[in-house]
Amino acid sequence: MAQRGPVERVESNDRRCPDVRLTDKGYAAINKTVPEHTEMVHALFVDVLGPERLAGFAQACADVLRALDEHRERDRSL
């Protein structure tokens, strides 16, 4: 991706993986796709689930995140 221009490598403290950041070209690409992506997510996810099931899904996600946090606090691992 760095060769195509949307990201650039930056100095990393971890040799196992490079750090990258978005370039102006990368930000432009994201901003260009956001409206279409948002519309698609709404049509294929939000509209399909509807308000009640979406609220239930949000609660289920919150429960999973809480369980993950509790696990990390106890075991310091994931």
PDB file of N, CA, C and O in Angstrom:
ATOM      1  N   MET A   1       0.819  -1.194   0.000  1.00  0.00           N
ATOM      2  CA  MET A   1       0.000   0.000   0.000  1.00  0.00           C
ATOM      3  C   MET A   1       0.863   1.258   0.000  1.00  0.00           C
ATOM      4  O   MET A   1       0.495   2.269  -0.599  1.00  0.00           O
ATOM      5  N   ALA A   2       2.003   1.194   0.668  1.00  0.00           N
ATOM      6  CA  ALA A   2       2.870   2.374   0.699  1.00  0.00           C
ATOM      7  C   ALA A   2       3.318   2.745  -0.709  1.00  0.00           C
ATOM      8  O   ALA A   2       3.468   3.927  -1.019  1.00  0.00           O
ATOM      9  N   GLN A   3       3.530   1.757  -1.558  1.00  0.00           N
ATOM     10  CA  GLN A   3       3.963   2.035  -2.934  1.00  0.00           C
ATOM     11  C   GLN A   3       2.859   2.714  -3.741  1.00  0.00           C
ATOM     12  O   GLN A   3       3.145   3.520  -4.627  1.00  0.00           O
ATOM     13  N   ARG A   4       1.597   2.392  -3.439  1.00  0.00           N
ATOM     14  CA  ARG A   4       0.476   3.022  -4.149  1.00  0.00           C
ATOM     15  C   ARG A   4       0.169   4.413  -3.625  1.00  0.00           C
ATOM     16  O   ARG A   4      -0.452   5.210  -4.328  1.00  0.00           O
ATOM     17  N   GLY A   5       0.594   4.724  -2.393  1.00  0.00           N
ATOM     18  CA  GLY A   5       0.469   6.081  -1.901  1.00  0.00           C
ATOM     19  C   GLY A   5      -0.531   6.382  -0.808  1.00  0.00           C
ATOM     20  O   GLY A   5      -0.445   7.472  -0.242  1.00  0.00           O
ATOM     21  N   PRO A   6      -1.489   5.506  -0.449  1.00  0.00           N
ATOM     22  CA  PRO A   6      -2.446   5.901   0.581  1.00  0.00           C
ATOM     23  C   PRO A   6      -1.880   5.877   2.006  1.00  0.00           C
ATOM     24  O   PRO A   6      -2.433   6.506   2.908  1.00  0.00           O
ATOM     25  N   VAL A   7      -0.786   5.154   2.201  1.00  0.00           N
ATOM     26  CA  VAL A   7      -0.135   5.126   3.508  1.00  0.00           C
ATOM     27  C   VAL A   7       1.360   5.310   3.329  1.00  0.00           C
ATOM     28  O   VAL A   7       1.907   5.121   2.243  1.00  0.00           O
ATOM     29  N   GLU A   8       2.005   5.684   4.427  1.00  0.00           N
ATOM     30  CA  GLU A   8       3.461   5.763   4.415  1.00  0.00           C
ATOM     31  C   GLU A   8       3.986   5.105   5.683  1.00  0.00           C
ATOM     32  O   GLU A   8       3.357   5.178   6.739  1.00  0.00           O
ATOM     33  N   ARG A   9       5.129   4.470   5.572  1.00  0.00           N
ATOM     34  CA  ARG A   9       5.750   3.864   6.742  1.00  0.00           C
ATOM     35  C   ARG A   9       6.364   4.957   7.599  1.00  0.00           C
ATOM     36  O   ARG A   9       6.895   5.945   7.091  1.00  0.00           O
ATOM     37  N   VAL A  10       6.282   4.762   8.898  1.00  0.00           N
ATOM     38  CA  VAL A  10       6.918   5.668   9.852  1.00  0.00           C
ATOM     39  C   VAL A  10       7.767   4.833  10.802  1.00  0.00           C
ATOM     40  O   VAL A  10       7.591   3.619  10.910  1.00  0.00           O
ATOM     41  N   GLU A  11       8.671   5.489  11.474  1.00  0.00           N
ATOM     42  CA  GLU A  11       9.572   4.785  12.376  1.00  0.00           C
ATOM     43  C   GLU A  11       8.775   4.017  13.429  1.00  0.00           C
ATOM     44  O   GLU A  11       7.803   4.528  13.986  1.00  0.00           O
ATOM     45  N   SER A  12       9.203   2.780  13.691  1.00  0.00           N
ATOM     46  CA  SER A  12       8.500   1.912  14.625  1.00  0.00           C
ATOM     47  C   SER A  12       9.420   1.493  15.749  1.00  0.00           C
ATOM     48  O   SER A  12      10.622   1.316  15.548  1.00  0.00           O
ATOM     49  N   ASN A  13       8.861   1.336  16.917  1.00  0.00           N
ATOM     50  CA  ASN A  13       9.610   0.820  18.062  1.00  0.00           C
ATOM     51  C   ASN A  13       9.570  -0.699  18.118  1.00  0.00           C
ATOM     52  O   ASN A  13      10.258  -1.310  18.935  1.00  0.00           O
ATOM     53  N   ASP A  14       8.776  -1.305  17.262  1.00  0.00           N
ATOM     54  CA  ASP A  14       8.589  -2.758  17.256  1.00  0.00           C
ATOM     55  C   ASP A  14       9.011  -3.299  15.895  1.00  0.00           C
ATOM     56  O   ASP A  14       8.369  -3.004  14.887  1.00  0.00           O
ATOM     57  N   ARG A  15      10.056  -4.068  15.856  1.00  0.00           N
ATOM     58  CA  ARG A  15      10.569  -4.594  14.581  1.00  0.00           C
ATOM     59  C   ARG A  15       9.660  -5.653  13.967  1.00  0.00           C
ATOM     60  O   ARG A  15       9.795  -5.966  12.784  1.00  0.00           O
ATOM     61  N   ARG A  16       8.741  -6.207  14.747  1.00  0.00           N
ATOM     62  CA  ARG A  16       7.877  -7.275  14.226  1.00  0.00           C
ATOM     63  C   ARG A  16       6.862  -6.775  13.209  1.00  0.00           C
ATOM     64  O   ARG A  16       6.410  -7.537  12.354  1.00  0.00           O
ATOM     65  N   CYS A  17       6.506  -5.510  13.296  1.00  0.00           N
ATOM     66  CA  CYS A  17       5.522  -4.980  12.349  1.00  0.00           C
ATOM     67  C   CYS A  17       5.778  -3.492  12.142  1.00  0.00           C
ATOM     68  O   CYS A  17       6.135  -2.782  13.082  1.00  0.00           O
ATOM     69  N   PRO A  18       5.597  -3.026  10.919  1.00  0.00           N
ATOM     70  CA  PRO A  18       5.846  -1.608  10.645  1.00  0.00           C
ATOM     71  C   PRO A  18       4.681  -0.745  11.125  1.00  0.00           C
ATOM     72  O   PRO A  18       3.539  -1.201  11.190  1.00  0.00           O
ATOM     73  N   ASP A  19       4.982   0.480  11.452  1.00  0.00           N
ATOM     74  CA  ASP A  19       3.936   1.462  11.729  1.00  0.00           C
ATOM     75  C   ASP A  19       3.693   2.238  10.439  1.00  0.00           C
ATOM     76  O   ASP A  19       4.627   2.549   9.699  1.00  0.00           O
ATOM     77  N   VAL A  20       2.448   2.538  10.187  1.00  0.00           N
ATOM     78  CA  VAL A  20       2.087   3.305   8.992  1.00  0.00           C
ATOM     79  C   VAL A  20       1.118   4.405   9.394  1.00  0.00           C
ATOM     80  O   VAL A  20       0.493   4.343  10.453  1.00  0.00           O
ATOM     81  N   ARG A  21       1.002   5.404   8.542  1.00  0.00           N
ATOM     82  CA  ARG A  21      -0.003   6.447   8.736  1.00  0.00           C
ATOM     83  C   ARG A  21      -0.584   6.810   7.381  1.00  0.00           C
ATOM     84  O   ARG A  21       0.058   6.657   6.343  1.00  0.00           O
ATOM     85  N   LEU A  22      -1.811   7.292   7.421  1.00  0.00           N
ATOM     86  CA  LEU A  22      -2.481   7.711   6.195  1.00  0.00           C
ATOM     87  C   LEU A  22      -1.821   8.959   5.638  1.00  0.00           C
ATOM     88  O   LEU A  22      -1.429   9.858   6.382  1.00  0.00           O
ATOM     89  N   THR A  23      -1.706   8.998   4.330  1.00  0.00           N
ATOM     90  CA  THR A  23      -1.242  10.197   3.644  1.00  0.00           C
ATOM     91  C   THR A  23      -2.466  11.015   3.241  1.00  0.00           C
ATOM     92  O   THR A  23      -3.601  10.593   3.461  1.00  0.00           O
ATOM     93  N   ASP A  24      -2.232  12.179   2.654  1.00  0.00           N
ATOM     94  CA  ASP A  24      -3.358  12.964   2.136  1.00  0.00           C
ATOM     95  C   ASP A  24      -4.138  12.164   1.104  1.00  0.00           C
ATOM     96  O   ASP A  24      -5.364  12.253   1.043  1.00  0.00           O
ATOM     97  N   LYS A  25      -3.431  11.381   0.291  1.00  0.00           N
ATOM     98  CA  LYS A  25      -4.091  10.535  -0.702  1.00  0.00           C
ATOM     99  C   LYS A  25      -4.964   9.487  -0.014  1.00  0.00           C
ATOM    100  O   LYS A  25      -6.058   9.181  -0.487  1.00  0.00           O
ATOM    101  N   GLY A  26      -4.484   8.941   1.094  1.00  0.00           N
ATOM    102  CA  GLY A  26      -5.256   7.962   1.850  1.00  0.00           C
ATOM    103  C   GLY A  26      -6.512   8.557   2.449  1.00  0.00           C
ATOM    104  O   GLY A  26      -7.588   7.966   2.370  1.00  0.00           O
ATOM    105  N   TYR A  27      -6.373   9.736   3.053  1.00  0.00           N
ATOM    106  CA  TYR A  27      -7.545  10.419   3.612  1.00  0.00           C
ATOM    107  C   TYR A  27      -8.561  10.734   2.519  1.00  0.00           C
ATOM    108  O   TYR A  27      -9.766  10.587   2.727  1.00  0.00           O
ATOM    109  N   ALA A  28      -8.086  11.159   1.372  1.00  0.00           N
ATOM    110  CA  ALA A  28      -8.997  11.479   0.264  1.00  0.00           C
ATOM    111  C   ALA A  28      -9.754  10.240  -0.187  1.00  0.00           C
ATOM    112  O   ALA A  28     -10.951  10.308  -0.468  1.00  0.00           O
ATOM    113  N   ALA A  29      -9.060   9.106  -0.256  1.00  0.00           N
ATOM    114  CA  ALA A  29      -9.710   7.855  -0.672  1.00  0.00           C
ATOM    115  C   ALA A  29     -10.789   7.446   0.327  1.00  0.00           C
ATOM    116  O   ALA A  29     -11.876   7.026  -0.067  1.00  0.00           O
ATOM    117  N   ILE A  30     -10.491   7.568   1.607  1.00  0.00           N
ATOM    118  CA  ILE A  30     -11.482   7.212   2.628  1.00  0.00           C
ATOM    119  C   ILE A  30     -12.677   8.151   2.555  1.00  0.00           C
ATOM    120  O   ILE A  30     -13.823   7.702   2.563  1.00  0.00           O
ATOM    121  N   ASN A  31     -12.414   9.451   2.484  1.00  0.00           N
ATOM    122  CA  ASN A  31     -13.516  10.417   2.419  1.00  0.00           C
ATOM    123  C   ASN A  31     -14.391  10.219   1.192  1.00  0.00           C
ATOM    124  O   ASN A  31     -15.592  10.482   1.234  1.00  0.00           O
ATOM    125  N   LYS A  32     -13.802   9.760   0.111  1.00  0.00           N
ATOM    126  CA  LYS A  32     -14.563   9.514  -1.109  1.00  0.00           C
ATOM    127  C   LYS A  32     -15.509   8.323  -0.947  1.00  0.00           C
ATOM    128  O   LYS A  32     -16.610   8.331  -1.499  1.00  0.00           O
ATOM    129  N   THR A  33     -15.092   7.299  -0.196  1.00  0.00           N
ATOM    130  CA  THR A  33     -15.889   6.073  -0.074  1.00  0.00           C
ATOM    131  C   THR A  33     -16.857   6.080   1.094  1.00  0.00           C
ATOM    132  O   THR A  33     -17.766   5.251   1.134  1.00  0.00           O
ATOM    133  N   VAL A  34     -16.693   6.987   2.042  1.00  0.00           N
ATOM    134  CA  VAL A  34     -17.533   6.984   3.242  1.00  0.00           C
ATOM    135  C   VAL A  34     -19.029   7.062   2.935  1.00  0.00           C
ATOM    136  O   VAL A  34     -19.779   6.246   3.469  1.00  0.00           O
ATOM    137  N   PRO A  35     -19.499   7.982   2.120  1.00  0.00           N
ATOM    138  CA  PRO A  35     -20.958   8.047   1.884  1.00  0.00           C
ATOM    139  C   PRO A  35     -21.525   6.748   1.306  1.00  0.00           C
ATOM    140  O   PRO A  35     -22.569   6.277   1.757  1.00  0.00           O
ATOM    141  N   GLU A  36     -20.854   6.174   0.322  1.00  0.00           N
ATOM    142  CA  GLU A  36     -21.344   4.933  -0.285  1.00  0.00           C
ATOM    143  C   GLU A  36     -21.301   3.786   0.726  1.00  0.00           C
ATOM    144  O   GLU A  36     -22.236   2.989   0.805  1.00  0.00           O
ATOM    145  N   HIS A  37     -20.227   3.707   1.490  1.00  0.00           N
ATOM    146  CA  HIS A  37     -20.097   2.643   2.482  1.00  0.00           C
ATOM    147  C   HIS A  37     -21.174   2.780   3.564  1.00  0.00           C
ATOM    148  O   HIS A  37     -21.782   1.790   3.969  1.00  0.00           O
ATOM    149  N   THR A  38     -21.403   3.995   4.020  1.00  0.00           N
ATOM    150  CA  THR A  38     -22.415   4.237   5.043  1.00  0.00           C
ATOM    151  C   THR A  38     -23.792   3.841   4.539  1.00  0.00           C
ATOM    152  O   THR A  38     -24.571   3.220   5.263  1.00  0.00           O
ATOM    153  N   GLU A  39     -24.086   4.193   3.321  1.00  0.00           N
ATOM    154  CA  GLU A  39     -25.375   3.836   2.722  1.00  0.00           C
ATOM    155  C   GLU A  39     -25.540   2.319   2.638  1.00  0.00           C
ATOM    156  O   GLU A  39     -26.617   1.792   2.917  1.00  0.00           O
ATOM    157  N   MET A  40     -24.471   1.621   2.254  1.00  0.00           N
ATOM    158  CA  MET A  40     -24.537   0.167   2.128  1.00  0.00           C
ATOM    159  C   MET A  40     -24.729  -0.500   3.496  1.00  0.00           C
ATOM    160  O   MET A  40     -25.541  -1.414   3.636  1.00  0.00           O
ATOM    161  N   VAL A  41     -23.984  -0.042   4.493  1.00  0.00           N
ATOM    162  CA  VAL A  41     -24.128  -0.602   5.841  1.00  0.00           C
ATOM    163  C   VAL A  41     -25.550  -0.388   6.345  1.00  0.00           C
ATOM    164  O   VAL A  41     -26.146  -1.283   6.945  1.00  0.00           O
ATOM    165  N   HIS A  42     -26.082   0.783   6.103  1.00  0.00           N
ATOM    166  CA  HIS A  42     -27.446   1.076   6.545  1.00  0.00           C
ATOM    167  C   HIS A  42     -28.433   0.139   5.852  1.00  0.00           C
ATOM    168  O   HIS A  42     -29.299  -0.445   6.503  1.00  0.00           O
ATOM    169  N   ALA A  43     -28.306  -0.003   4.544  1.00  0.00           N
ATOM    170  CA  ALA A  43     -29.254  -0.825   3.784  1.00  0.00           C
ATOM    171  C   ALA A  43     -29.145  -2.311   4.125  1.00  0.00           C
ATOM    172  O   ALA A  43     -30.164  -2.997   4.205  1.00  0.00           O
ATOM    173  N   LEU A  44     -27.937  -2.817   4.324  1.00  0.00           N
ATOM    174  CA  LEU A  44     -27.743  -4.251   4.528  1.00  0.00           C
ATOM    175  C   LEU A  44     -27.727  -4.668   5.995  1.00  0.00           C
ATOM    176  O   LEU A  44     -27.773  -5.862   6.290  1.00  0.00           O
ATOM    177  N   PHE A  45     -27.664  -3.728   6.903  1.00  0.00           N
ATOM    178  CA  PHE A  45     -27.547  -4.082   8.314  1.00  0.00           C
ATOM    179  C   PHE A  45     -28.620  -3.383   9.148  1.00  0.00           C
ATOM    180  O   PHE A  45     -29.463  -4.044   9.754  1.00  0.00           O
ATOM    181  N   VAL A  46     -28.591  -2.072   9.180  1.00  0.00           N
ATOM    182  CA  VAL A  46     -29.500  -1.313  10.032  1.00  0.00           C
ATOM    183  C   VAL A  46     -30.947  -1.516   9.595  1.00  0.00           C
ATOM    184  O   VAL A  46     -31.808  -1.811  10.424  1.00  0.00           O
ATOM    185  N   ASP A  47     -31.220  -1.360   8.312  1.00  0.00           N
ATOM    186  CA  ASP A  47     -32.589  -1.518   7.822  1.00  0.00           C
ATOM    187  C   ASP A  47     -33.086  -2.950   7.981  1.00  0.00           C
ATOM    188  O   ASP A  47     -34.269  -3.169   8.241  1.00  0.00           O
ATOM    189  N   VAL A  48     -32.204  -3.919   7.830  1.00  0.00           N
ATOM    190  CA  VAL A  48     -32.599  -5.327   7.942  1.00  0.00           C
ATOM    191  C   VAL A  48     -32.952  -5.673   9.389  1.00  0.00           C
ATOM    192  O   VAL A  48     -33.954  -6.344   9.636  1.00  0.00           O
ATOM    193  N   LEU A  49     -32.150  -5.227  10.331  1.00  0.00           N
ATOM    194  CA  LEU A  49     -32.410  -5.562  11.731  1.00  0.00           C
ATOM    195  C   LEU A  49     -33.565  -4.779  12.328  1.00  0.00           C
ATOM    196  O   LEU A  49     -34.337  -5.321  13.119  1.00  0.00           O
ATOM    197  N   GLY A  50     -33.694  -3.530  11.966  1.00  0.00           N
ATOM    198  CA  GLY A  50     -34.731  -2.701  12.562  1.00  0.00           C
ATOM    199  C   GLY A  50     -34.337  -2.264  13.966  1.00  0.00           C
ATOM    200  O   GLY A  50     -33.368  -2.775  14.527  1.00  0.00           O
ATOM    201  N   PRO A  51     -35.077  -1.327  14.531  1.00  0.00           N
ATOM    202  CA  PRO A  51     -34.687  -0.714  15.801  1.00  0.00           C
ATOM    203  C   PRO A  51     -34.621  -1.687  16.987  1.00  0.00           C
ATOM    204  O   PRO A  51     -33.681  -1.625  17.778  1.00  0.00           O
ATOM    205  N   GLU A  52     -35.601  -2.576  17.116  1.00  0.00           N
ATOM    206  CA  GLU A  52     -35.621  -3.470  18.279  1.00  0.00           C
ATOM    207  C   GLU A  52     -34.464  -4.467  18.243  1.00  0.00           C
ATOM    208  O   GLU A  52     -33.752  -4.630  19.234  1.00  0.00           O
ATOM    209  N   ARG A  53     -34.276  -5.128  17.107  1.00  0.00           N
ATOM    210  CA  ARG A  53     -33.192  -6.109  17.025  1.00  0.00           C
ATOM    211  C   ARG A  53     -31.831  -5.416  17.055  1.00  0.00           C
ATOM    212  O   ARG A  53     -30.868  -5.973  17.583  1.00  0.00           O
ATOM    213  N   LEU A  54     -31.743  -4.228  16.504  1.00  0.00           N
ATOM    214  CA  LEU A  54     -30.492  -3.478  16.553  1.00  0.00           C
ATOM    215  C   LEU A  54     -30.140  -3.126  18.003  1.00  0.00           C
ATOM    216  O   LEU A  54     -28.974  -3.195  18.390  1.00  0.00           O
ATOM    217  N   ALA A  55     -31.132  -2.754  18.795  1.00  0.00           N
ATOM    218  CA  ALA A  55     -30.897  -2.465  20.217  1.00  0.00           C
ATOM    219  C   ALA A  55     -30.429  -3.727  20.937  1.00  0.00           C
ATOM    220  O   ALA A  55     -29.525  -3.661  21.769  1.00  0.00           O
ATOM    221  N   GLY A  56     -31.032  -4.874  20.627  1.00  0.00           N
ATOM    222  CA  GLY A  56     -30.600  -6.143  21.222  1.00  0.00           C
ATOM    223  C   GLY A  56     -29.188  -6.501  20.821  1.00  0.00           C
ATOM    224  O   GLY A  56     -28.408  -6.999  21.633  1.00  0.00           O
ATOM    225  N   PHE A  57     -28.862  -6.249  19.573  1.00  0.00           N
ATOM    226  CA  PHE A  57     -27.499  -6.516  19.083  1.00  0.00           C
ATOM    227  C   PHE A  57     -26.497  -5.610  19.804  1.00  0.00           C
ATOM    228  O   PHE A  57     -25.417  -6.055  20.190  1.00  0.00           O
ATOM    229  N   ALA A  58     -26.859  -4.356  19.977  1.00  0.00           N
ATOM    230  CA  ALA A  58     -25.980  -3.419  20.683  1.00  0.00           C
ATOM    231  C   ALA A  58     -25.748  -3.884  22.117  1.00  0.00           C
ATOM    232  O   ALA A  58     -24.629  -3.799  22.624  1.00  0.00           O
ATOM    233  N   GLN A  59     -26.802  -4.377  22.774  1.00  0.00           N
ATOM    234  CA  GLN A  59     -26.659  -4.871  24.142  1.00  0.00           C
ATOM    235  C   GLN A  59     -25.777  -6.117  24.169  1.00  0.00           C
ATOM    236  O   GLN A  59     -24.950  -6.264  25.069  1.00  0.00           O
ATOM    237  N   ALA A  60     -25.939  -7.011  23.203  1.00  0.00           N
ATOM    238  CA  ALA A  60     -25.108  -8.215  23.131  1.00  0.00           C
ATOM    239  C   ALA A  60     -23.642  -7.835  22.940  1.00  0.00           C
ATOM    240  O   ALA A  60     -22.767  -8.425  23.575  1.00  0.00           O
ATOM    241  N   CYS A  61     -23.365  -6.871  22.086  1.00  0.00           N
ATOM    242  CA  CYS A  61     -21.986  -6.420  21.875  1.00  0.00           C
ATOM    243  C   CYS A  61     -21.414  -5.823  23.155  1.00  0.00           C
ATOM    244  O   CYS A  61     -20.257  -6.072  23.492  1.00  0.00           O
ATOM    245  N   ALA A  62     -22.207  -5.046  23.860  1.00  0.00           N
ATOM    246  CA  ALA A  62     -21.753  -4.445  25.117  1.00  0.00           C
ATOM    247  C   ALA A  62     -21.440  -5.537  26.139  1.00  0.00           C
ATOM    248  O   ALA A  62     -20.465  -5.424  26.882  1.00  0.00           O
ATOM    249  N   ASP A  63     -22.250  -6.585  26.184  1.00  0.00           N
ATOM    250  CA  ASP A  63     -22.006  -7.700  27.106  1.00  0.00           C
ATOM    251  C   ASP A  63     -20.701  -8.409  26.780  1.00  0.00           C
ATOM    252  O   ASP A  63     -19.935  -8.754  27.680  1.00  0.00           O
ATOM    253  N   VAL A  64     -20.446  -8.628  25.497  1.00  0.00           N
ATOM    254  CA  VAL A  64     -19.208  -9.292  25.080  1.00  0.00           C
ATOM    255  C   VAL A  64     -18.001  -8.417  25.426  1.00  0.00           C
ATOM    256  O   VAL A  64     -16.998  -8.921  25.932  1.00  0.00           O
ATOM    257  N   LEU A  65     -18.088  -7.127  25.159  1.00  0.00           N
ATOM    258  CA  LEU A  65     -16.979  -6.228  25.487  1.00  0.00           C
ATOM    259  C   LEU A  65     -16.711  -6.192  26.992  1.00  0.00           C
ATOM    260  O   LEU A  65     -15.558  -6.154  27.421  1.00  0.00           O
ATOM    261  N   ARG A  66     -17.767  -6.205  27.780  1.00  0.00           N
ATOM    262  CA  ARG A  66     -17.602  -6.216  29.236  1.00  0.00           C
ATOM    263  C   ARG A  66     -16.910  -7.515  29.676  1.00  0.00           C
ATOM    264  O   ARG A  66     -16.024  -7.484  30.530  1.00  0.00           O
ATOM    265  N   ALA A  67     -17.306  -8.640  29.103  1.00  0.00           N
ATOM    266  CA  ALA A  67     -16.679  -9.921  29.439  1.00  0.00           C
ATOM    267  C   ALA A  67     -15.206  -9.923  29.033  1.00  0.00           C
ATOM    268  O   ALA A  67     -14.368 -10.443  29.770  1.00  0.00           O
ATOM    269  N   LEU A  68     -14.883  -9.359  27.890  1.00  0.00           N
ATOM    270  CA  LEU A  68     -13.483  -9.274  27.463  1.00  0.00           C
ATOM    271  C   LEU A  68     -12.670  -8.408  28.417  1.00  0.00           C
ATOM    272  O   LEU A  68     -11.544  -8.757  28.770  1.00  0.00           O
ATOM    273  N   ASP A  69     -13.234  -7.284  28.834  1.00  0.00           N
ATOM    274  CA  ASP A  69     -12.537  -6.417  29.792  1.00  0.00           C
ATOM    275  C   ASP A  69     -12.291  -7.143  31.109  1.00  0.00           C
ATOM    276  O   ASP A  69     -11.200  -7.051  31.673  1.00  0.00           O
ATOM    277  N   GLU A  70     -13.288  -7.861  31.599  1.00  0.00           N
ATOM    278  CA  GLU A  70     -13.136  -8.601  32.846  1.00  0.00           C
ATOM    279  C   GLU A  70     -12.065  -9.684  32.707  1.00  0.00           C
ATOM    280  O   GLU A  70     -11.270  -9.901  33.622  1.00  0.00           O
ATOM    281  N   HIS A  71     -12.049 -10.355  31.570  1.00  0.00           N
ATOM    282  CA  HIS A  71     -11.042 -11.387  31.329  1.00  0.00           C
ATOM    283  C   HIS A  71      -9.641 -10.783  31.334  1.00  0.00           C
ATOM    284  O   HIS A  71      -8.725 -11.329  31.949  1.00  0.00           O
ATOM    285  N   ARG A  72      -9.482  -9.664  30.653  1.00  0.00           N
ATOM    286  CA  ARG A  72      -8.169  -8.994  30.604  1.00  0.00           C
ATOM    287  C   ARG A  72      -7.717  -8.567  31.991  1.00  0.00           C
ATOM    288  O   ARG A  72      -6.538  -8.683  32.325  1.00  0.00           O
ATOM    289  N   GLU A  73      -8.653  -8.071  32.803  1.00  0.00           N
ATOM    290  CA  GLU A  73      -8.297  -7.643  34.150  1.00  0.00           C
ATOM    291  C   GLU A  73      -7.813  -8.821  34.995  1.00  0.00           C
ATOM    292  O   GLU A  73      -6.882  -8.678  35.787  1.00  0.00           O
ATOM    293  N   ARG A  74      -8.443  -9.982  34.827  1.00  0.00           N
ATOM    294  CA  ARG A  74      -8.059 -11.170  35.607  1.00  0.00           C
ATOM    295  C   ARG A  74      -6.808 -11.819  35.082  1.00  0.00           C
ATOM    296  O   ARG A  74      -5.894 -12.124  35.848  1.00  0.00           O
ATOM    297  N   ASP A  75      -6.755 -12.036  33.770  1.00  0.00           N
ATOM    298  CA  ASP A  75      -5.705 -12.869  33.182  1.00  0.00           C
ATOM    299  C   ASP A  75      -4.624 -12.102  32.438  1.00  0.00           C
ATOM    300  O   ASP A  75      -3.585 -12.668  32.099  1.00  0.00           O
ATOM    301  N   ARG A  76      -4.856 -10.821  32.181  1.00  0.00           N
ATOM    302  CA  ARG A  76      -3.892 -10.000  31.427  1.00  0.00           C
ATOM    303  C   ARG A  76      -3.545 -10.605  30.071  1.00  0.00           C
ATOM    304  O   ARG A  76      -2.440 -10.413  29.563  1.00  0.00           O
ATOM    305  N   SER A  77      -4.477 -11.323  29.498  1.00  0.00           N
ATOM    306  CA  SER A  77      -4.237 -11.915  28.185  1.00  0.00           C
ATOM    307  C   SER A  77      -5.532 -11.957  27.408  1.00  0.00           C
ATOM    308  O   SER A  77      -6.621 -11.758  27.947  1.00  0.00           O
ATOM    309  N   LEU A  78      -5.381 -12.218  26.147  1.00  0.00           N
ATOM    310  CA  LEU A  78      -6.527 -12.444  25.284  1.00  0.00           C
ATOM    311  C   LEU A  78      -6.186 -13.477  24.276  1.00  0.00           C
ATOM    312  O   LEU A  78      -7.020 -13.823  23.440  1.00  0.00           O
TER     313      LEU A  78
END
